[in-house]
Amino acid sequence: MDWDEPKAKSQSGHTIGEPLDKLSKDELESRMKSLEGEIARVKAELEQKKKHEAAAAELFTGKS
């Protein structure tokens, strides 16, 4: 995604920080599973970026 592309809209319908008191137990569990999946996806992307950064540092400085 380029800086000038519009950001994707949330497909889950969840908004961070919204009140949770009106949600049922099943809705809360579903939401939590969805967010856990998103956390795993973000962690994987972060790890790839760290590896890329380390490889670039090694290439240009000979150090990691």
C-alpha positions as CSV (number, residue, x, y, z in Angstrom):
1,M,0.0,0.0,0.0
2,D,1.4,3.4,-1.0
3,W,1.1,6.4,1.2
4,D,-1.5,8.0,-1.2
5,E,-3.8,5.0,-1.4
6,P,-6.9,5.2,0.7
7,K,-6.8,3.0,3.8
8,A,-9.0,-0.1,3.8
9,K,-12.1,0.2,5.8
10,S,-12.6,-2.1,8.7
11,Q,-14.3,-5.3,7.6
12,S,-15.0,-6.5,11.1
13,G,-17.2,-3.6,12.0
14,H,-15.2,-3.2,15.3
15,T,-14.1,0.2,16.5
16,I,-11.2,0.3,19.0
17,G,-12.5,1.9,22.2
18,E,-16.2,1.5,21.6
19,P,-18.3,0.5,24.6
20,L,-18.5,-3.3,25.1
21,D,-21.3,-3.4,27.7
22,K,-24.0,-4.0,25.1
23,L,-22.3,-7.0,23.5
24,S,-23.2,-10.6,24.4
25,K,-20.7,-13.1,25.6
26,D,-20.7,-14.8,22.1
27,E,-20.1,-11.4,20.5
28,L,-17.2,-10.6,22.8
29,E,-15.6,-14.0,22.2
30,S,-15.9,-13.6,18.5
31,R,-14.5,-10.1,18.7
32,M,-11.6,-11.3,20.8
33,K,-10.8,-14.1,18.3
34,S,-10.9,-11.6,15.4
35,L,-8.5,-9.2,17.3
36,E,-6.1,-12.1,18.2
37,G,-5.9,-13.0,14.5
38,E,-5.2,-9.4,13.6
39,I,-2.5,-9.2,16.4
40,A,-0.8,-12.3,14.9
41,R,-0.9,-10.8,11.4
42,V,0.6,-7.5,12.7
43,K,3.4,-9.3,14.6
44,A,4.3,-11.4,11.5
45,E,4.5,-8.2,9.4
46,L,6.6,-6.5,12.1
47,E,9.0,-9.4,12.2
48,Q,9.4,-9.3,8.4
49,K,10.2,-5.5,8.6
50,K,12.8,-6.1,11.4
51,K,14.5,-8.8,9.3
52,H,14.5,-6.5,6.3
53,E,16.0,-3.6,8.3
54,A,18.7,-5.9,9.8
55,A,19.6,-7.2,6.3
56,A,19.9,-3.6,5.0
57,A,22.0,-2.6,8.0
58,E,24.3,-5.6,7.4
59,L,24.6,-4.7,3.7
60,F,25.4,-1.0,4.3
61,T,27.4,-1.1,7.5
62,G,28.6,-4.7,7.8
63,K,27.0,-4.8,11.2
64,S,23.7,-5.9,12.5
